[in-house]
Amino acid sequence: MKKLLFILFGIILFAQPVFAQSKTVTGTITSESDGLSLPGVSVLIEGTSKSTVTDLDGKFSIAVNQNETLVFSFVGFATKKVKISANSSAINLKMAEETNTLSEVVVLGSTVRATRKELGNAVTSLKGEDLVKAQPGGLSTALQGKIAGAQVSQNSGDPAGGFSIKLRGTSSILGSSDPLYVIDGVVLNNATTNVTNLNVTSGNSNMQIGQNRSSDINPNDIQSVEVLNGGAAAAIYGSRAANGVVLITTKKGVAGETKYTFSTSVTSNQIRKKLDMNMSDKQFVSTSPALFPIQGNPASATTVNVLGRDLETRTTNVQRYDYQDDIFTTGVGTDTYFSLQGGDEKTKYFASLGYLVNEGIIKNTDFKRAGAKVRLKHDFNSKLSATVGLNYINSGSNEKPDGNVFWSPINSINITNNIYDIKQKDANGNYLAVDPNRINPLSIIDDFKIKQNTDRIITDLQLNYVPFKNFNADMIFGLDNYNQRGNVFIPRYTYTVNPAYYNDGYVSEATNRVVQFNNDLNLRYLYNINSNWKATTYAGYNVQTYRDNFVAIEGRNLKPFIETINAFNTLIPGSPSSSQSKYNLWGYYLQETIGYKDKLYLTVAGRQDASTIFSSDNRSQFYPKASLSYVLSDENFMESIHDVVSSVRLRGSWGKSGSLTAIKPYARFTNYSTGTLLGNSTFTIEGFKQGNLDLRPEQSVTYEVGGDFGFIKDRLNLSFSYYNADIDDLLLPVQLAASEGATNTIKNIGQMNNKGFELNLKYALIQKENVHLDVFVNYSSNRNKVTGLPQQRFKLDSNLAGAPVFVEMDKPVGIYYGTYFARNTDGSLLLTPSGYPQTEKGDVNTGVAQRDANGQPTGTILNKQIGNPNPDYIISFGANLNYKKFGLSVLFDGVQGVDVFDADYRTRQGVGSGALVQKELNGELPRGYIWSVYNVEEFRVVDGSYLKLREVSLNYSFGKLNNFFNDLSITASGRNLISWDKFTSFDPETNSGGQSSVAKYNFGTVPIPSSYSLAVKVQF
């Protein structure tokens, strides 16, 4: 390894320069169809990494040597090449929109680019301007519905709520299924670290709640995004690319006069859907107003016995309230952005300032983000250039508990019978009690103080060296460093509540400090063997280090008048706590692409990766890759149909990858906790978990086949992919016999398979001088199956919602496995003689239902698969219309065939506020119906399919107003406006399991709001 690095550095530092005559070439790029200037066109010196982009007027300037070739490329336009002669000084080009998409240049790595036709994998390319049409607050929001094969889910409607992105299904159980994020060569940390909900007991749950750090990225800074959801980046990023890669390129400086951009917007956030609550003026007589529909009472002439419980049939008059009006509000947000870009032939610069304020739909919640970004590039000479970037972000939030606890605002209304006026206060101005031992929802809204603050610096330094023609070396140093701090204050209650809800008050403080560094070297050499053959060689290495330090302290029994961490009198057991994580990743790769006549490409690559998370015997892994791309439309026999079938490419790839971070750095060891016994120090096994020094990285072998087709001069483009991924050595938790000295451990005992189909269709329906209309559809279907387990099934997740999340052989990962309704042979419910639904019973060993002489269930209560949280398919579709200076964009997206365990739906019925309770009170359902279904787990599994009107954007561009204003545009937009679904609670998209790879359920999570925005953008 040391010899290889020495050779690579030697090539960079001591290669003999080849002198050539350098000159500056300028020009203007316009559209052939309408003559308008094209900003953002990439101007690349072929065979090098030296490039620039056209400014807002379509102008460019670049230093280039005689006989070199400039490559002009822009998404949606045909790529053009111009060879520089002695007389070349000004190049004014018109680019045609009848594009051959196969010649489009795509980003494969921080400094690695290739034409689409060279790749054996599907790659999704997104322009920055398309990401911000509907004023998204963050990066993940901007990506929703725009990536084929990606399930982008907003797990919470909190202003800084977490997001999860799955490319081609669940790929790990203990690890994350999220892709790798890379921004300008910096490997981002997008982890979810809980610093404000420490008092939420997770048990052995896979729950990952809180913000993930993609919320820090300002979408206004983004130039383009490339999403590699196959093995396209396997060689360059290795094991880190096991779940795909999201490559983000931010805006950069351009040569020419300084250009300024200012934009500001105002946004209104509103609850999209309110629940139907029980608003009847009566309730059943009960000893407990909290659980009156299901509360048992002494048998009498006015009770009815339902499945062993005596329920009162008499009613009493009450007044009911809709607590939703007291919990939800209209949040207002603003997003202000200013940037400048410019430079000369040697030095180019870009700088921006951004400030976002976004209020939530839960009262007294908000998220604020302030950022400053600078990017500077300097060309020392025609061979060496350097780029430095610095992005500072400060974000802060005012929060309320977001699900998973009975003292979250949503759960507080779900568990409270709505017969109390929660706005009433005593003489001292304190809120009054509600249900016995419950918390008044407004106490949470007005009195809880939960704050989170993050300081983050993302910076990079890149050196680009071209010692001779067709060879370039790129060195990248990237740093992602942030400090995250959370503070919680829950005051003493002035009324009686459950001690488990911290009746005597609670405070906590947690700090998470993360430093992540990456150093990448990419070498590229293009060898034109002859007129028919060319070879492109890539080689390089990556080194990544990760360090975090988490410290937390919690206490209760608060002193009066103090709201800081010093307020507690009693430490919470196990507090204070501290943890550190440290690991290193490194790898090196070699990739060779052979091209024949610019229509047939064969790529082979190999990569060696290693991680300190695993032992020295298992940490190093070799990952090979091969792909083939064939441009069939370049064959002579296709010329006769070229006007109809303009481009055809067939592709295929095979590759191996692995997850080197599926477990935490010290998971292979037996960890111990300290304590005291009779005044002496003691050591116990932490979590009763036994270490396993033989753990190996998970392995994934994937193949993909597909094609890209262009019809009618590429106005209609169709792309499809079929993939199959076999995941071996899956890391899973295993139960141990107590005699082994521990109760659980982790082993490489699982196998899993993902296979699926992706389809992308785009059609330029109208292409006229003043009217352009594009329509598009993205469709994907993934099938996950567990193919290897040491037993038939086991419970994977024990969560607060009671969702029975299981892993079972030959089933999708994360299914719900629980009790279910007894049914007749025709599928209808088998009712009791009194007419009530009931739980199925039978032989627990065979799972076969049994009936007694009366045809009623008999035996032991049975369990089976009652739901599947993995969707049958994901779809998005929409249209972009441009008419003169008007623009209209519409985007729909949704998932179908997904089940959600809705704990909230069941709870509302039990306490008396649900819609079924009103039907039982009115006689539409028999008395005791809710009790008959209350404990059947199938009752809580509901259809979570949805189709949403995700984005609508209408804009008008005034164009150049005078010598000062180059453009003024106004945009009205909306997000999450309509949802077509049958969900029984607020929003089927949210997930109380947070960013968990496998757990999905609904337990008090904030719904996603509908947002309406008005924005003004000025360029001058």
Secondary structure as UniProt FT lines:
FT   HELIX           2..14
FT   STRAND          22..31
FT   TURN            32..34
FT   TURN            39..40
FT   STRAND          42..45
FT   TURN            46..47
FT   STRAND          51..53
FT   TURN            56..57
FT   STRAND          59..65
FT   TURN            66..67
FT   STRAND          69..73
FT   TURN            75..76
FT   STRAND          80..83
FT   TURN            86..87
FT   STRAND          93..95
FT   HELIX           101..103
FT   STRAND          105..107
FT   STRAND          113..115
FT   HELIX           116..118
FT   STRAND          124..127
FT   HELIX           128..131
FT   TURN            133..134
FT   HELIX           139..143
FT   TURN            144..145
FT   TURN            148..149
FT   STRAND          150..154
FT   TURN            159..160
FT   STRAND          163..167
FT   STRAND          180..183
FT   TURN            184..185
FT   STRAND          186..187
FT   TURN            198..199
FT   TURN            203..204
FT   HELIX           213..216
FT   HELIX           219..221
FT   STRAND          222..228
FT   TURN            232..233
FT   HELIX           234..237
FT   HELIX           238..241
FT   TURN            242..243
FT   STRAND          245..250
FT   STRAND          256..270
FT   STRAND          282..284
FT   TURN            292..294
FT   TURN            301..302
FT   STRAND          303..306
FT   TURN            307..308
FT   STRAND          309..312
FT   STRAND          315..317
FT   HELIX           324..327
FT   STRAND          331..343
FT   STRAND          347..359
FT   TURN            363..364
FT   STRAND          366..379
FT   STRAND          384..399
FT   TURN            406..407
FT   HELIX           409..414
FT   TURN            418..419
FT   TURN            422..423
FT   TURN            427..428
FT   HELIX           441..447
FT   STRAND          449..468
FT   TURN            469..470
FT   STRAND          471..490
FT   HELIX           499..501
FT   TURN            503..504
FT   STRAND          506..528
FT   STRAND          533..558
FT   TURN            560..561
FT   HELIX           565..567
FT   STRAND          568..571
FT   TURN            573..574
FT   STRAND          577..596
FT   TURN            597..599
FT   STRAND          600..611
FT   TURN            612..613
FT   TURN            616..618
FT   STRAND          620..631
FT   HELIX           632..634
FT   HELIX           636..641
FT   TURN            642..644
FT   STRAND          645..659
FT   TURN            660..661
FT   TURN            665..668
FT   STRAND          672..677
FT   TURN            678..679
FT   STRAND          680..685
FT   HELIX           686..688
FT   STRAND          689..690
FT   TURN            693..694
FT   STRAND          698..711
FT   TURN            712..715
FT   STRAND          716..735
FT   HELIX           738..740
FT   STRAND          744..767
FT   STRAND          771..788
FT   STRAND          793..797
FT   TURN            800..801
FT   STRAND          805..808
FT   TURN            809..810
FT   TURN            813..814
FT   STRAND          815..819
FT   TURN            825..826
FT   TURN            833..834
FT   STRAND          841..843
FT   TURN            844..847
FT   STRAND          848..849
FT   TURN            853..854
FT   STRAND          860..861
FT   STRAND          863..867
FT   STRAND          873..883
FT   TURN            884..885
FT   STRAND          886..896
FT   STRAND          899..902
FT   HELIX           903..911
FT   HELIX           915..921
FT   TURN            922..923
FT   TURN            927..928
FT   HELIX           929..934
FT   HELIX           937..940
FT   STRAND          941..943
FT   STRAND          946..957
FT   STRAND          967..981
FT   TURN            992..993
FT   STRAND          1001..1002
FT   STRAND          1010..1019
//
